[in-house]
Amino acid sequence: MSQENLIKLECTECHRVNYFSKKNKKLKGRLELKKFCEWCESHKSHKETK
């Protein structure tokens, strides 16, 4: 994956970085997806971090 399009997704509950993903640069604001968190052991909301 290209480093310039790579974003980190952080769990909103435990604040651990669990996923890396690509993002369309034309989108404004931060991406938020519902993903499985290994430490919380359930599906939680994950937000884009810097």
C-alpha positions in Angstrom: 0.0 0.0 0.0 1.1 3.5 -0.7 2.1 5.4 2.4 0.3 8.6 1.4 -3.1 7.0 1.3 -2.6 4.9 4.5 -4.7 5.7 7.6 -4.8 4.2 11.0 -8.1 3.1 12.6 -8.2 3.4 16.4 -10.9 1.8 18.7 -13.0 4.4 20.4 -13.3 2.3 23.6 -9.7 1.1 24.4 -7.8 3.6 22.1 -5.6 0.9 20.4 -4.7 1.0 16.8 -6.1 -2.2 15.3 -6.5 -1.6 11.5 -4.8 0.2 8.6 -6.8 1.2 5.6 -6.9 3.4 2.5 -8.9 6.6 2.2 -10.1 8.6 -0.8 -8.3 12.0 -0.5 -11.4 13.9 -1.7 -13.3 13.0 1.4 -13.4 15.6 4.1 -13.5 14.7 7.8 -12.4 11.6 9.6 -13.5 8.1 8.5 -15.4 6.0 11.1 -16.1 2.3 10.6 -17.5 -0.4 12.8 -14.8 -3.1 13.2 -14.0 -6.0 15.5 -11.6 -5.1 18.4 -9.4 -7.9 19.6 -9.0 -6.4 23.1 -12.6 -5.4 23.7 -13.7 -8.7 22.1 -16.7 -7.1 20.3 -17.6 -4.9 17.4 -16.8 -1.3 18.2 -16.6 2.0 16.3 -13.1 2.7 15.0 -12.1 6.3 14.0 -9.3 7.6 11.8 -6.2 8.9 13.6 -3.3 11.1 12.5 
